[in-house]
C-alpha cells in the first residue's frame, strides 16, 4: 500500500503524507515487527518452546496484529473523518494534535467494528473445522472443542458486530457522511419515518429504487435513534458530492448487512443445539457450519468496499477529492497494470493460504474415530 501511495497517488502523498505517514510508519516499525518476530515461533516452535512459551508467542502475534490493525484503521479513519490535523504554509496537511489524530472517534468505532468482524471470521473457521472433524468421525476431541468455542465466540462476536459496533458506525456515517448513508440505502428523497430497504435495485438514472421491500421507520431509528427523524436523501445534496458508484455501494452494503444477519441466525441455532447436546447429531447444521466459513471473508470484503465507496468522491473527506490525488506522471494503463499485479499477487497468496490451511486440517483428519452421537443416530 505504501508503494502505491508513492507511485499512483503522489499528489495525495504530498498533501496528506505529513499526517497519515505517521501511523503507517508506526505500524511498520512497531506493530509489524512485533507480529513478524513472534509468528515464526508460533508456527514452528510448538515442540521446542513448550505449551507456556508457545502460548506467549501466540499472544505476541495477537498483540502485534491488533496493534497493526489499529494504526491502519487510524489512517483510514482520518480519510473518513479528518481529526487532529492542521494546515502547513503550502496548504498541505500536518499533525496539529497527535492525540486528536490517534484517538479519532471514527477510528475507535471503526476499529472495534473491524476487529470484532475479524473475530467472527476466525470463529467461523474454527467451527467449520470442528464440524468437518465431527462429520468425518475424525479427531473428535479437537472437533468438539472447536465446535464449542467456535460457535460460542462466533455468536457473541456476530451480535457485537451488529450492536453496538455496527450501530455506532451507522450513526457516525449518518452524522458525517449523509450522502453515503443515502446511497447505501438507495434513498433519493428526504423525509421522516425513513424506511430501511431489505431488497431492491437502485435506479440512479430515474432517481428511484426499483422493486423495494422496506421496513418503515427503521432507517430513522438506526441513524438517529428515533423513528420520526428526518433522513436526507441524495436529492438534498449537490450531485458532485454523491458517491461515484451508487449501485456497487448499495449492493456491497446489503451483502455485508445480509450476511451479518445470517451469521447471528446460524450461530444462534448452533448454540441452541449445542446446549441441548444435539449439535453433533444435527448433520444438516454441521454441514451448514462447515460450508459457511468463506462467507465472513466475503462480508468483511463487502464491508470495506462499503467504507471506501461511501467515502467517494473524497480521498480526505471534505478536504481533498480523489480526482486531485493521483500521480500526474502515471497513466491509466500503468495504474491498471499495478492493480492487476497486486490482484495476481494476492490471488497466489490466497491459494497458498488455502493449501497450507487445508494441509493442516487434513493432517489430523486421518485418525478416524466413531462419534457416540453419530453411533446413537445410526442405531
C-alpha positions, 0 to 999 in steps of 0.5 A: 500500500505504501508503494502505491501511495508513492507511485499512483497517488503522489499528489495525495502523498504530498498533501496528506503524507505529513499526517497519515505517514505517521501511523503507517510508519508506526505500524511498520516499525512497531506493530509489524515487527512485533507480529513478524518476530513472534509468528515464526515461533508460533508456527514452528516452535510448538515442540521446542518452546513448550505449551507456556512459551508457545502460548506467549508467542501466540499472544505476541502475534495477537498483540502485534496484529491488533496493534497493526490493525489499529494504526491502519484503521487510524489512517483510514479513519482520518480519510473518513473523518479528518481529526487532529490535523492542521494546515502547513504554509503550502496548504498541505496537511500536518499533525496539529494534535497527535492525540486528536489524530490517534484517538479519532472517534471514527477510528475507535468505532471503526476499529472495534467494528473491524476487529470484532468482524475479524473475530467472527471470521476466525470463529467461523473457521474454527467451527467449520473445522470442528464440524468437518472433524465431527462429520468425518468421525475424525479427531473428535476431541479437537472437533468438539472443542472447536465446535464449542468455542467456535460457535460460542465466540462466533455468536457473541462476536456476530451480535457485537458486530451488529450492536453496538459496533455496527450501530455506532458506525451507522450513526457516525456515517449518518452524522458525517457522511449523509450522502453515503448513508443515502446511497447505501440505502438507495434513498433519493428523497428526504423525509421522516419515518425513513424506511430501511430497504431489505431488497431492491435495485437502485435506479440512479438514472430515474432517481428511484429504487426499483422493486423495494421491500422496506421496513418503515421507520427503521432507517430513522431509528438506526441513524438517529435513534428515533423513528420520526427523524428526518433522513436526507436523501441524495436529492438534498445534496449537490450531485458532485458530492454523491458517491461515484458508484451508487449501485456497487455501494448499495449492493456491497452494503446489503451483502455485508448487512445480509450476511451479518444477519445470517451469521447471528441466525446460524450461530444462534441455532448452533448454540441452541443445539449445542446446549441441548447436546444435539449439535453433533447429531444435527448433520444438516447444521454441521454441514451448514457450519462447515460450508459457511466459513468463506462467507465472513471473508466475503462480508468483511470484503463487502464491508470495506468496499462499503467504507471506501465507496461511501467515502467517494468522491473524497480521498480526505473527506471534505478536504481533498477529492480523489480526482486531485490525488493521483500521480500526474506522471502515471497513466491509466494503463500503468495504474491498471497494470499495478492493480492487476499485479497486486490482484495476481499477487494476492490471488497466489497468496490466497491459494497458498493460504488455502493449501497450507490451511487445508494441509493442516486440517487434513493432517489430523483428519486421518485418525478416524474415530466413531462419534457416540452421537453419530453411533446413537443416530445410526442405531 
